[in-house]
Amino acid sequence: MLTDKKIGVLMGGISSEREVSLRSGGAVFKALKKLGYNAAAIDAASNICQTLKKEKIDIAFLVLHGGWGEDGSIQGLLEVMEIPYTGSDVISSAIAMNKAASKKIFLYHKIPAPQFVVIHRFTDSPIYPSFDMPWVVKPAGEGSSVGVSIVRDKGQFESALKNGFSYGSEIIIEKYIEGKEVHIGILNDRALGGVEVKPALEFYSYEAKYTAGLTEYILPPQIEEAVYMKAKDTALSAHRALGCSGAARVDLMIDKDGSPYVLEVNTIPGMTETSLLPKIAKAAGFDFPELVEEILKGAIEREHPPEAERHYEK
């Protein structure tokens, strides 16, 4: 029985998304307590190993956005400590967090993604991409649209690079896709559905994401059914190509011809009152506590898959 296990809700951390993570973690913690689970809210810090031992955590519910919460670091620690955890494993988390690595995998699997170039601060001289503007300049290893700029003329390029490099030594410059932004929710290898986001600002920025009233959410997206099905299939393909598991959110742009382009896969999507995965799940029939419980169950199923799915050595 999962209710016999102590669930550690890991949140906070040291990334630029700390405040959002604390809000997500608080919501998850309250839901678990409402469901009758023995849960502990843990603000992850450098002493996380000692804290997990002290609290005698049996399962970790990861709500650590960005940083070492999504890059595979905390997952590796938990595997060494033999503590099951929610979401994707070490390598899938690391690849999904690095936009350069994930885009290369999308290309290999012929999953549509915007044209892009990668620039390293210490080894590459900034060059103008060969594809037409507008360009999207973003750090390779951040989430929640942190450090993202839209470049519509070359005079904005230098400041966009400076902004992107302030969050890391590697940035992505990709072709801006004109069209509708649609996010698809994935839960335990199933595409739940999607939401169209229409920000009042220039794009779906950090401010637009976490400030109530700055973004309109349309469920289901206002796109043709065939386009919607293709978007869900593409999102699930991207999720599987990176080897992800549990809950995830795949961000796409749908161009004017109805073609979907994958922007990124978020392996620990937001769980706040304005977050997209809970909105999508609700439209699919899962209230917030049910969503939290399904994510938790996914962690156990990965540790103990059904007999038919196991591979035995002779």
Residue pairs with C-beta under 8 A, 6 or more apart in sequence:
2 37
2 59
2 296
2 297
2 300
3 36
3 37
3 38
4 38
5 37
5 38
5 58
5 59
6 38
6 39
6 40
6 55
6 56
6 57
6 58
6 59
7 32
7 37
7 38
7 39
7 40
7 57
7 58
7 59
7 60
7 61
7 296
8 39
8 40
8 42
8 52
8 55
8 57
8 59
8 60
8 61
8 83
9 25
9 28
9 29
9 32
9 39
9 40
9 41
9 42
9 61
9 63
10 25
10 42
10 44
10 48
10 60
10 61
10 62
10 63
10 64
10 69
10 74
11 21
11 22
11 24
11 25
11 26
11 28
11 29
11 41
11 42
11 43
11 44
11 63
11 64
12 18
12 21
12 22
12 25
12 43
12 44
12 45
12 64
13 21
13 43
13 44
13 45
13 64
13 65
13 66
13 67
13 68
13 69
14 45
14 67
14 68
15 21
15 64
15 65
15 66
15 67
15 68
15 69
16 66
16 67
16 142
16 144
16 146
16 167
17 65
17 66
17 67
17 143
17 144
17 146
20 65
20 144
20 210
20 270
20 272
21 63
21 64
21 65
21 66
21 69
22 43
23 272
23 273
24 63
24 65
24 270
24 271
24 272
24 275
25 41
25 63
25 271
26 41
27 271
27 272
27 273
27 288
28 61
28 63
28 271
28 292
29 39
29 41
31 288
31 289
31 292
31 293
32 39
32 61
32 292
32 296
33 39
34 289
35 289
35 292
35 293
37 296
39 61
40 55
40 57
42 48
42 51
42 52
42 55
42 57
44 51
44 64
44 69
44 74
45 51
48 74
48 77
49 77
49 81
52 60
52 78
52 81
52 83
53 81
57 83
58 83
58 84
59 83
59 84
59 85
59 86
59 296
59 299
59 300
60 74
60 78
60 83
60 84
60 85
60 86
61 85
61 86
61 292
61 295
61 296
61 299
62 69
62 74
62 75
62 85
62 86
62 87
62 268
63 69
63 268
63 271
64 70
64 74
64 268
65 143
65 144
65 268
65 270
66 142
66 143
66 144
66 146
67 73
68 74
69 268
70 93
70 96
70 97
70 143
70 266
70 267
70 268
71 93
71 94
71 97
71 98
71 141
72 89
72 90
72 91
72 92
72 93
72 94
72 97
74 85
75 85
75 87
75 88
75 89
75 90
75 93
76 90
78 84
78 85
79 89
79 90
84 299
84 300
84 302
84 303
85 299
86 246
86 247
86 295
86 296
86 298
86 299
87 93
87 244
87 245
87 246
87 247
87 248
87 267
87 268
87 295
87 299
88 96
88 242
88 243
88 244
88 245
88 246
88 248
88 267
89 243
89 245
89 302
91 243
92 242
92 243
92 244
92 245
92 267
93 267
94 101
95 101
95 102
95 105
95 242
95 243
96 102
96 242
96 244
96 248
96 264
96 265
96 266
96 267
97 141
97 143
97 267
98 140
98 141
98 170
99 138
99 140
99 141
99 172
99 264
100 118
100 140
100 170
100 172
102 242
102 264
102 265
103 113
103 116
103 172
105 241
105 242
106 112
106 113
106 238
106 241
106 262
107 113
108 241
109 237
109 241
111 234
111 237
111 238
111 241
111 262
112 234
112 259
112 260
112 261
112 262
113 174
113 261
113 262
113 263
114 136
114 174
114 175
114 176
114 177
114 253
114 261
114 263
115 129
115 131
115 174
115 175
116 172
116 173
116 174
116 175
117 127
117 129
117 172
117 173
117 174
118 140
118 170
118 171
118 172
118 173
119 126
119 127
119 161
119 170
119 171
119 173
120 169
120 170
121 165
121 169
121 170
121 171
122 169
126 157
126 158
126 161
128 154
128 157
129 135
129 173
129 175
131 175
132 175
133 151
133 152
133 153
133 154
133 176
134 150
134 151
134 152
134 175
134 176
135 150
135 151
135 157
135 160
135 173
135 174
135 175
135 176
136 148
136 149
136 150
136 151
136 172
136 173
136 174
136 175
136 176
137 148
137 149
137 150
137 151
137 157
137 160
137 161
137 163
137 164
137 171
137 172
137 173
138 145
138 147
138 148
138 149
138 164
138 171
138 172
138 174
139 146
139 147
139 148
139 164
139 165
139 167
139 168
139 170
139 171
139 172
140 168
140 170
140 171
140 172
141 167
141 168
141 170
142 167
142 168
143 266
144 206
144 209
144 210
144 270
145 203
145 204
145 205
145 206
145 208
145 209
146 167
146 206
147 163
147 164
147 166
147 167
148 164
148 203
148 205
149 156
149 159
149 160
149 163
149 164
150 160
150 176
150 202
150 203
151 157
151 160
161 171
164 171
165 171
177 253
177 255
177 261
178 255
178 256
179 253
179 254
179 255
179 256
180 196
180 221
180 222
180 223
180 253
180 254
181 196
181 197
181 198
181 204
181 251
181 252
181 253
181 254
182 194
182 195
182 196
182 197
182 221
182 223
182 231
182 252
182 253
182 254
182 260
183 194
183 195
183 197
183 249
183 250
183 251
183 252
183 276
183 280
184 191
184 192
184 193
184 194
184 231
184 232
184 235
184 236
184 249
184 250
184 252
184 280
185 191
185 192
185 193
185 194
185 195
185 247
185 248
185 249
185 269
185 276
185 277
185 280
185 281
185 284
186 192
186 235
186 236
186 239
186 244
186 247
186 248
186 249
186 250
187 246
187 247
187 281
187 286
187 291
187 294
187 295
187 298
188 245
188 246
188 247
188 294
188 297
188 298
188 301
189 236
189 239
189 240
189 245
190 236
191 232
191 233
191 235
191 236
192 280
192 281
192 283
192 284
192 286
193 219
193 220
193 232
193 280
193 283
193 284
194 219
194 220
194 221
194 228
194 231
194 232
194 235
194 280
195 217
195 218
195 219
195 220
195 221
195 276
195 279
195 280
195 283
196 217
196 218
196 219
196 220
196 221
196 222
196 223
197 204
197 215
197 216
197 217
197 218
197 276
198 215
198 216
198 217
198 218
199 205
199 208
199 214
199 215
199 216
200 208
200 213
200 214
200 215
200 216
201 207
201 208
201 214
204 215
207 214
208 214
208 215
209 215
209 270
209 274
210 272
210 274
212 274
215 274
217 276
217 279
219 279
219 280
219 283
220 228
220 283
221 228
221 231
221 254
223 231
223 254
223 258
224 258
226 258
227 254
227 258
227 260
230 258
230 260
231 252
231 254
231 260
234 250
234 252
234 260
234 262
235 250
235 252
235 260
235 262
236 250
238 250
238 262
238 265
239 248
239 250
239 265
242 265
244 265
244 267
245 298
245 302
246 267
246 295
246 298
246 299
246 302
247 269
247 277
247 291
247 294
247 295
247 298
248 265
248 266
248 267
248 269
249 265
249 266
249 269
249 276
249 277
249 280
250 262
250 264
250 265
250 266
251 262
251 263
251 264
251 265
251 266
252 260
252 261
252 262
252 263
253 260
253 261
253 263
254 260
254 261
255 261
269 275
269 276
269 277
270 276
270 277
271 277
271 278
271 292
277 291
278 288
278 291
281 288
281 290
281 291
282 288
282 291
286 294
